[in-house]
């Protein structure tokens, strides 16, 4: 279990699943041959055959008086078009509790966007329905994100139906702007392109700084090749602009960048590397 300290804020990674197959679908241009030219990706971010290693995890962000869960992964017992993600029965909630954050202790759930692997544990099955997993939390959703997805056809499975609408129906959702300030130390940062209302999370505390990427960057290879957009991006051109601006803003500065899908060690600092960048530990 990975944990980082940023000023007075502690960030803990809780993994739902590690995947070596979905990368070829998400970043089809990142072939083994293409990523072979990025030597710093080994040994952590590539498999033996050069396949992308991705982690699906949540991040618990604890600041004085607050316990925030950023993204809620895949969830259990939900029908999904991707077989490996359908009707799962993983130990995420037990692992979350073992990390020191039982579900009742979470006061805020923050979803960077509304894709299947970021909202799944928003709800859990209770009999024949899905109910909020974190009963003492307010769930923060980008207003722009909700407006985009609420009437979209559901192709991966009933993601909005089983993992987002029950939160609104229970009166636990706050629709916020993409630059919303969550607390004195934690704020949202608009990073559109992957989805229209996508946000990253910026943490500033006691003179230290961190950023949680969301899916603005899926895999560290996009740090070296920022023009590689995801096949899941709603606006690939905008995602490229967003990603380059973020990397330029972090480069050679003491900002801890925590990748929402980066395999362990998951976090590092952006440094310039020729015409692009790399992730340094």
C-alpha positions as CSV (number, residue, x, y, z in Angstrom):
1,X,0.0,0.0,0.0
2,X,1.5,3.3,-1.1
3,X,1.2,6.5,0.9
4,X,2.6,10.0,0.4
5,X,2.7,13.1,2.6
6,X,2.2,16.6,1.1
7,X,2.4,19.2,3.9
8,X,-0.4,18.4,6.2
9,X,-2.1,16.1,3.7
10,X,-1.7,12.3,3.5
11,X,-2.6,10.4,0.3
12,X,-3.1,6.6,0.3
13,X,-3.5,4.4,-2.7
14,X,-6.0,1.5,-2.5
15,X,-6.0,-0.8,-5.6
16,X,-9.1,-2.4,-7.1
17,X,-7.4,-4.1,-10.0
18,X,-4.1,-4.2,-12.0
19,X,-4.5,-4.7,-15.8
20,X,-2.1,-5.6,-18.6
21,X,-4.7,-6.0,-21.3
22,X,-6.8,-2.8,-21.5
23,X,-3.8,-0.7,-22.3
24,X,-3.7,-1.8,-26.0
25,X,-7.4,-0.6,-26.3
26,X,-6.9,2.6,-24.4
27,X,-3.7,3.7,-26.1
28,X,-3.4,1.7,-29.4
29,X,-0.5,3.8,-30.6
30,X,1.6,2.7,-27.6
31,X,2.7,-0.6,-29.2
32,X,5.6,-2.6,-27.7
33,X,7.7,-1.3,-30.5
34,X,6.7,2.4,-29.9
35,X,7.3,2.3,-26.1
36,X,10.6,0.5,-26.5
37,X,12.0,4.0,-27.3
38,X,11.1,5.2,-23.8
39,X,13.6,3.3,-21.7
40,X,12.6,4.9,-18.3
41,X,9.2,3.1,-18.5
42,X,11.0,-0.1,-17.4
43,X,10.8,-1.9,-15.0
44,X,7.6,-0.4,-13.4
45,X,5.2,0.6,-16.2
46,X,5.7,-2.1,-18.9
47,X,5.2,-5.9,-18.8
48,X,7.8,-8.4,-20.1
49,X,6.5,-8.2,-23.6
50,X,6.3,-4.4,-23.6
51,X,2.6,-4.3,-22.8
52,X,1.3,-1.3,-20.8
53,X,0.7,-2.0,-17.1
54,X,-2.3,0.0,-15.7
55,X,-3.6,0.2,-12.2
56,X,-7.2,0.9,-11.3
57,X,-7.1,2.5,-7.8
58,X,-8.6,5.0,-5.5
59,X,-6.8,7.6,-3.6
60,X,-7.7,8.5,0.0
61,X,-6.8,12.2,0.6
62,X,-6.7,13.1,4.3
63,X,-6.3,16.6,5.5
64,X,-7.2,18.0,9.0
65,X,-10.8,17.2,9.6
66,X,-11.4,15.7,6.1
67,X,-11.2,12.3,4.5
68,X,-11.8,12.4,0.8
69,X,-11.9,9.4,-1.6
70,X,-10.8,10.3,-5.2
71,X,-12.4,8.0,-7.8
72,X,-14.1,4.8,-6.9
73,X,-12.8,2.3,-9.4
74,X,-15.0,-0.6,-10.8
75,X,-17.2,-1.8,-8.0
76,X,-18.6,-5.3,-7.5
77,X,-21.6,-7.2,-8.9
78,X,-22.3,-4.9,-11.9
79,X,-23.1,-5.9,-15.5
80,X,-20.4,-4.6,-17.8
81,X,-19.6,-5.1,-21.5
82,X,-16.0,-5.8,-20.7
83,X,-16.0,-9.3,-19.3
84,X,-13.2,-8.9,-16.8
85,X,-15.0,-6.0,-15.3
86,X,-18.5,-7.6,-15.1
87,X,-20.0,-9.1,-11.9
88,X,-16.8,-8.7,-10.0
89,X,-16.4,-9.7,-6.4
90,X,-13.1,-8.0,-5.4
91,X,-11.9,-7.1,-1.8
92,X,-11.8,-3.4,-2.3
93,X,-13.9,-2.3,0.7
94,X,-11.9,-4.7,3.0
95,X,-8.6,-3.2,1.6
96,X,-9.9,0.3,2.1
97,X,-10.8,-0.5,5.7
98,X,-7.4,-2.1,6.2
99,X,-5.7,1.1,4.9
100,X,-7.3,2.9,7.8
101,X,-10.4,4.3,6.1
102,X,-13.6,2.1,6.5
103,X,-16.3,3.3,4.2
104,X,-18.3,5.0,7.0
105,X,-15.3,7.3,7.6
106,X,-15.3,8.9,4.2
107,X,-16.9,12.3,4.2
108,X,-16.4,13.3,0.6
109,X,-16.3,11.2,-2.6
110,X,-14.8,13.0,-5.6
111,X,-15.0,11.6,-9.1
112,X,-12.7,13.1,-11.7
113,X,-15.2,12.0,-14.4
114,X,-18.0,9.5,-14.9
115,X,-16.3,6.6,-16.8
116,X,-16.9,3.1,-15.6
117,X,-13.6,2.7,-13.7
118,X,-14.0,5.9,-11.8
119,X,-17.5,5.6,-10.3
120,X,-18.0,1.9,-9.7
121,X,-17.8,1.8,-5.9
122,X,-20.0,4.9,-5.6
123,X,-22.7,2.3,-5.0
124,X,-23.0,-1.3,-3.7
125,X,-25.7,-3.9,-4.2
126,X,-28.3,-4.2,-1.4
127,X,-30.9,-6.8,-2.4
128,X,-32.1,-6.0,-5.9
129,X,-30.9,-2.4,-6.0
130,X,-27.7,-0.3,-5.7
131,X,-27.3,2.1,-2.8
132,X,-24.6,4.6,-1.8
133,X,-21.5,2.8,-0.5
134,X,-20.3,5.8,1.5
135,X,-23.4,6.8,3.6
136,X,-21.7,9.7,5.4
137,X,-20.2,11.3,2.3
138,X,-21.2,14.1,-0.1
139,X,-20.4,13.0,-3.6
140,X,-18.9,15.8,-5.8
141,X,-19.5,15.6,-9.5
142,X,-18.6,18.1,-12.2
143,X,-21.8,19.8,-13.3
144,X,-20.4,19.8,-16.9
145,X,-19.7,16.1,-16.7
146,X,-23.2,15.3,-15.4
147,X,-24.8,17.4,-18.1
148,X,-22.8,15.5,-20.8
149,X,-23.5,11.9,-19.5
150,X,-27.0,12.0,-18.1
151,X,-28.7,11.4,-21.4
152,X,-25.9,9.5,-23.3
153,X,-26.5,5.9,-24.3
154,X,-24.6,3.5,-22.0
155,X,-22.4,1.2,-24.1
156,X,-20.0,-0.3,-21.4
157,X,-23.0,-1.2,-19.2
158,X,-25.5,0.7,-17.1
159,X,-22.8,2.8,-15.5
160,X,-24.8,6.0,-14.9
161,X,-27.9,4.0,-14.0
162,X,-26.2,1.9,-11.3
163,X,-23.3,4.1,-10.1
164,X,-24.3,7.7,-10.5
165,X,-28.1,8.2,-10.6
166,X,-28.6,6.4,-7.2
167,X,-26.4,9.0,-5.6
168,X,-28.5,11.9,-7.0
169,X,-31.7,10.0,-6.0
170,X,-30.4,9.7,-2.5
171,X,-29.7,13.4,-2.3
172,X,-26.0,12.9,-1.7
173,X,-24.7,14.6,-4.8
174,X,-23.2,18.1,-5.2
175,X,-22.9,19.3,-8.8
176,X,-19.9,21.6,-8.7
177,X,-17.9,23.7,-11.1
178,X,-14.6,22.3,-12.5
179,X,-12.5,24.8,-10.5
180,X,-14.4,24.0,-7.2
181,X,-12.4,24.5,-4.0
182,X,-13.0,21.4,-1.8
183,X,-11.1,22.8,1.2
184,X,-8.3,25.2,2.1
185,X,-5.8,22.6,0.8
186,X,-7.6,20.7,-2.0
187,X,-9.2,22.0,-5.1
188,X,-10.4,20.8,-8.5
189,X,-8.6,21.8,-11.7
190,X,-10.4,21.7,-15.1
191,X,-8.5,19.3,-17.4
192,X,-11.0,18.7,-20.3
193,X,-10.5,16.5,-23.3
194,X,-10.8,13.0,-22.0
195,X,-14.3,14.0,-21.1
196,X,-16.0,17.4,-21.3
197,X,-16.1,18.0,-17.5
198,X,-13.0,16.1,-16.5
199,X,-11.1,17.4,-13.5
200,X,-7.8,16.7,-11.8
201,X,-7.1,17.4,-8.2
202,X,-4.6,19.9,-6.9
203,X,-3.3,19.7,-3.3
204,X,-1.3,22.6,-1.7
205,X,-0.3,22.4,1.9
206,X,2.4,23.9,4.1
207,X,4.4,25.0,1.0
208,X,4.2,21.6,-0.7
209,X,2.2,20.6,-3.8
210,X,0.7,17.6,-5.5
211,X,-1.6,16.8,-8.4
212,X,-3.8,13.8,-9.0
213,X,-4.1,13.4,-12.8
214,X,-7.4,11.5,-13.4
215,X,-7.4,10.3,-17.0
216,X,-5.8,13.4,-18.4
217,X,-2.8,11.0,-18.4
218,X,-3.6,7.3,-18.5
219,X,-0.1,5.9,-18.6
220,X,3.4,7.4,-18.0
221,X,4.2,6.8,-21.7
222,X,2.0,9.9,-22.4
223,X,4.5,12.0,-20.4
224,X,7.1,11.1,-23.0
225,X,4.6,11.3,-25.8
226,X,2.0,13.9,-24.9
227,X,0.5,13.8,-28.3
228,X,-0.7,10.2,-27.7
229,X,-4.4,10.6,-26.9
230,X,-6.6,7.9,-25.5
231,X,-9.1,6.1,-27.7
232,X,-11.6,6.9,-24.9
233,X,-11.1,10.6,-25.2
234,X,-14.2,12.5,-26.2
235,X,-12.0,15.3,-27.7
236,X,-8.5,13.9,-28.5
237,X,-7.2,17.3,-29.8
238,X,-8.2,19.1,-26.6
239,X,-6.8,16.4,-24.4
240,X,-3.4,16.9,-26.1
241,X,-3.5,20.6,-25.4
242,X,-4.6,20.0,-21.8
243,X,-1.9,17.4,-21.2
244,X,0.9,19.5,-22.7
245,X,-0.2,22.5,-20.6
246,X,-0.2,20.4,-17.4
247,X,3.2,18.9,-18.1
248,X,4.7,22.3,-18.9
249,X,3.3,23.7,-15.7
250,X,4.7,20.9,-13.6
251,X,8.1,20.5,-15.3
252,X,11.2,20.9,-13.2
253,X,9.0,22.0,-10.2
254,X,8.6,20.2,-6.9
255,X,5.1,19.0,-7.7
256,X,4.3,15.4,-6.8
257,X,2.3,14.0,-9.7
258,X,0.1,11.0,-8.7
259,X,-1.2,9.0,-11.7
260,X,-4.7,7.7,-11.3
261,X,-3.8,4.7,-13.4
262,X,0.0,4.6,-12.9
263,X,1.3,1.3,-11.6
264,X,3.6,1.4,-8.6
265,X,5.5,3.5,-7.7
266,X,2.6,5.6,-9.1
267,X,3.9,9.1,-8.3
268,X,6.9,11.2,-9.2
269,X,8.0,14.6,-10.5
270,X,7.9,15.8,-14.1
271,X,11.3,16.7,-15.5
272,X,12.2,17.9,-19.0
273,X,13.6,15.3,-21.3
274,X,14.6,16.8,-24.7
275,X,11.4,18.0,-26.4
276,X,9.2,16.1,-24.0
277,X,9.2,15.0,-20.4
278,X,9.8,12.0,-18.1
279,X,8.6,10.9,-14.7
280,X,11.3,11.0,-12.1
281,X,11.1,9.2,-8.7
